Amino acid sequence: MRTKMATPSPAGPRTWLPGTLMVVPAVVLAAFVVIGGMVTALAQSLGLFPLVGPPSLTVAAYGAHAADLPVGIALSLAIATVSTVVACVVGFSAALIIVQGKWCGKLVAALGTLTIPVPHIVGAASISLLLADSGLLARLFNNGGQWPELVGGPWWIGVVAEYGWKESAFVALVVTGTLATRAVSYDETAALLGAGRLRRLRHILIPLSLPALTVSATIVFVYSLGSYEVAWLLGRAYPEPLPVMALRLFNAATLTSRPEAAAVAILTTVLSMAAVAASLAYLRRSALWR
Amino acid sequence: MRRFGTGLTRRAPHSTRRRRFSTLMAGVGAALLALSACSAPAPAQQDFASWDQVVADAQGQTVRLWMYGGEEQGNAYVDKTLIPAAARLGVTLQRVPVADTKDALNRVLTEVQAGTRDGTVDLVWVNGDNFGTGQQAGAWSCGWTDLLPNMGLTNPADPLLANDFGTPVDGCEAPWHKAQFTIAYNSATVTDPPHTLAGLLDWAQEHPGRFTYPAPPDFTGSVFTREVLNSVSGGYQNVPLQYDQKAFDRLTPALYSRLKELAPALWRQGKTYPKTSAELNALYAGGQVDFTMTYGPAELTKLVADGTYPAATQVLTLTEGTVGNASFLAMPATSGHQAGAMVVANLALSPEQQAAKADSRVWGQFTVLDTAKLDPAQRALFAKLPQSPVVPSYEVLSQNASPELSAAWVPALDDAWRRLVLTGR
């Protein structure tokens, strides 16, 4: 993905090579951590790095939590899907407002830029202080009545709200970049030819931002599928999304549970890679992806 | 790219994101696998002939103390009292806060696995199953506490100091403080406080939604289930300290059926539980529940004084007593600053530090020293400590105290709780 984007498409073979070379240090560094971590996790899940006892090749760790895994997979996918949809809808709308360029567009752009550097864990803690049973809003507005179960409730609303808030800012900035560079001229031309707002949205803005939207949606989906801190802080004790389950097993005082944690992590990775593969396959078929 | 800033990500499972893997890099991964496969043997232990040699070696060393960071008073005590005192002895002490002691243990285990000899962990505030697990994996440096001069002020026959949740201490960790499991309640809303644990469970059932406990494996929630086990078994005398499967099968059905029966009357109908004791404390502070529980009763005094907890907070004294334990400073075998760590452990055991720490305005942790072995001046340090309006003295709290079950009980009870009580609903 990076290599492709770093290579300007109209360039000839001569400029292609140095461009790739310049990207190599970053790719090597990232790959060392990412692939190294994955290979270690895979080996650990197969029983090759036990904390005690001799190593032996086994897939027992993958079956140890067979009953909890389907629930965990379904929950993780559901949280990631809903968060991605929320982030894309909110982020795309925000991008449209930003591109308008009026004062409210500048305000939305400023809010989005401020949101990006906030770490997810800080965001999750803030959501918890705001929305939890003993949180700020509950204390302000809840005079003895039943406060809705937003944090730690059955619908994981706090988790989706946090991902939706943080990631919509990310989607907004990515899509704004595309709209500002690619879409404005088409949009103005269409407007001069008499196209109304809805028609321009349907025939120009949405199609032109679709590749950027797909890429950012994939990133959001894979991130919310694989990260644990938000779901751990704002979720409930049971059922657990896969990363939370992996972390609990990894931290368990039982020495044999580390391979099981690695197995859950590998499973999460496979799901993430499948999502990325599906998204790339979709992008390749899209006419706008060059 | 933009999100690898949080310190917590490094503990995340290795699910990897947002990067496409070039096939070229597979070779790097293979090389890494080969590297980690031939990890070094377990690190060796340093030998010291005398305490003077330890003190001499410790000069200029930096000691990193990993400890649970959720107790503000504990953090303040270490930062404002222990660190300056260590500096006067020529040792730079650094406090590394962790969300759970298991994080520190995991770091040590990873370092043991990697064969590190100059690890990032020099001391860990630890006890119970974390100590026991580390002991199984050979993570601790052992036999060093005899060298500490201040160990002479403790009672070697004290059962709390000789065994840590049933695991013999064997000089692998130096005692730091004693604790007593304590349940607190709001006497403004609970007008008829129960006096036994069974009575407490009945009270919870009569007042739906006003009681809950943290979900094990949270430390506090886990202790609570062991208290209930003692209660439904007719007293701690009936529960063997050493774990065995037969006793587990005989005793625990009553435990889990009682907890399942209780669940619908808990906060949120027992469909979920606070995941940590901090969450339970927040619920108590916000008036959502009427009881909270802690293994560090000392914190109650300050929390009531600063208005976090209701002013009417009282300690619930149970006629059958509660579980007590001691906690320790353990030194990982991977530590590269063992002399410095020993100097800090000895300093933490000194009467001056123990008395400062026992002050409820500072931290309020109960001392591990044997008052009979102190000289009059040292005893006076403890005698002049103020009495807390909320927390009774250690003598009152520890009346009829029961010992902790062996560490092997803990994961077995926690797992079964998860299976039978949490997922059963």
Chai-1 contact restraints between the chains, C-beta under 6 A:
chainA,res_idxA,chainB,res_idxB,connection_type,confidence,min_distance_angstrom,max_distance_angstrom,comment,restraint_id
A,M1,B,R20,contact,1.0,0.0,6.0,A-B,restraint_1
A,A30,B,R19,contact,1.0,0.0,6.0,A-B,restraint_2
A,A31,B,M25,contact,1.0,0.0,6.0,A-B,restraint_3
A,A31,B,V28,contact,1.0,0.0,6.0,A-B,restraint_4
A,F32,B,V28,contact,1.0,0.0,6.0,A-B,restraint_5
A,V34,B,T16,contact,1.0,0.0,6.0,A-B,restraint_6
A,V34,B,R19,contact,1.0,0.0,6.0,A-B,restraint_7
A,I35,B,F21,contact,1.0,0.0,6.0,A-B,restraint_8
A,I35,B,M25,contact,1.0,0.0,6.0,A-B,restraint_9
A,I35,B,G29,contact,1.0,0.0,6.0,A-B,restraint_10
A,G36,B,G29,contact,1.0,0.0,6.0,A-B,restraint_11
A,G36,B,L32,contact,1.0,0.0,6.0,A-B,restraint_12
A,G37,B,H14,contact,1.0,0.0,6.0,A-B,restraint_13
A,M38,B,H14,contact,1.0,0.0,6.0,A-B,restraint_14
A,M38,B,T16,contact,1.0,0.0,6.0,A-B,restraint_15
A,V39,B,G29,contact,1.0,0.0,6.0,A-B,restraint_16
A,V39,B,L33,contact,1.0,0.0,6.0,A-B,restraint_17
A,A41,B,H14,contact,1.0,0.0,6.0,A-B,restraint_18
A,L51,B,A137,contact,1.0,0.0,6.0,A-B,restraint_19
A,P119,B,G5,contact,1.0,0.0,6.0,A-B,restraint_20
A,P119,B,T6,contact,1.0,0.0,6.0,A-B,restraint_21
A,I121,B,T6,contact,1.0,0.0,6.0,A-B,restraint_22
A,I121,B,L8,contact,1.0,0.0,6.0,A-B,restraint_23
A,D133,B,Q288,contact,1.0,0.0,6.0,A-B,restraint_24
A,S134,B,A282,contact,1.0,0.0,6.0,A-B,restraint_25
A,S134,B,L283,contact,1.0,0.0,6.0,A-B,restraint_26
A,S134,B,G286,contact,1.0,0.0,6.0,A-B,restraint_27
A,S134,B,Q288,contact,1.0,0.0,6.0,A-B,restraint_28
A,G152,B,T272,contact,1.0,0.0,6.0,A-B,restraint_29
A,I219,B,R18,contact,1.0,0.0,6.0,A-B,restraint_30
A,V222,B,R17,contact,1.0,0.0,6.0,A-B,restraint_31
A,Y223,B,R17,contact,1.0,0.0,6.0,A-B,restraint_32
A,G226,B,S15,contact,1.0,0.0,6.0,A-B,restraint_33
A,G226,B,R17,contact,1.0,0.0,6.0,A-B,restraint_34
A,Y228,B,A12,contact,1.0,0.0,6.0,A-B,restraint_35
A,E229,B,L8,contact,1.0,0.0,6.0,A-B,restraint_36
A,R236,B,T272,contact,1.0,0.0,6.0,A-B,restraint_37
A,A237,B,A215,contact,1.0,0.0,6.0,A-B,restraint_38
A,A237,B,T272,contact,1.0,0.0,6.0,A-B,restraint_39
A,A237,B,Y273,contact,1.0,0.0,6.0,A-B,restraint_40
A,A237,B,K275,contact,1.0,0.0,6.0,A-B,restraint_41
A,A237,B,L422,contact,1.0,0.0,6.0,A-B,restraint_42
A,Y238,B,L422,contact,1.0,0.0,6.0,A-B,restraint_43
A,Y238,B,T423,contact,1.0,0.0,6.0,A-B,restraint_44
A,P243,B,P13,contact,1.0,0.0,6.0,A-B,restraint_45
A,A246,B,P13,contact,1.0,0.0,6.0,A-B,restraint_46
A,N251,B,K102,contact,1.0,0.0,6.0,A-B,restraint_47
A,A253,B,D129,contact,1.0,0.0,6.0,A-B,restraint_48
A,A253,B,T133,contact,1.0,0.0,6.0,A-B,restraint_49
A,A253,B,P411,contact,1.0,0.0,6.0,A-B,restraint_50
A,T254,B,P411,contact,1.0,0.0,6.0,A-B,restraint_51
A,A265,B,P13,contact,1.0,0.0,6.0,A-B,restraint_52
A,A265,B,H14,contact,1.0,0.0,6.0,A-B,restraint_53
A,A265,B,S15,contact,1.0,0.0,6.0,A-B,restraint_54
A,T268,B,S15,contact,1.0,0.0,6.0,A-B,restraint_55
A,T269,B,S15,contact,1.0,0.0,6.0,A-B,restraint_56
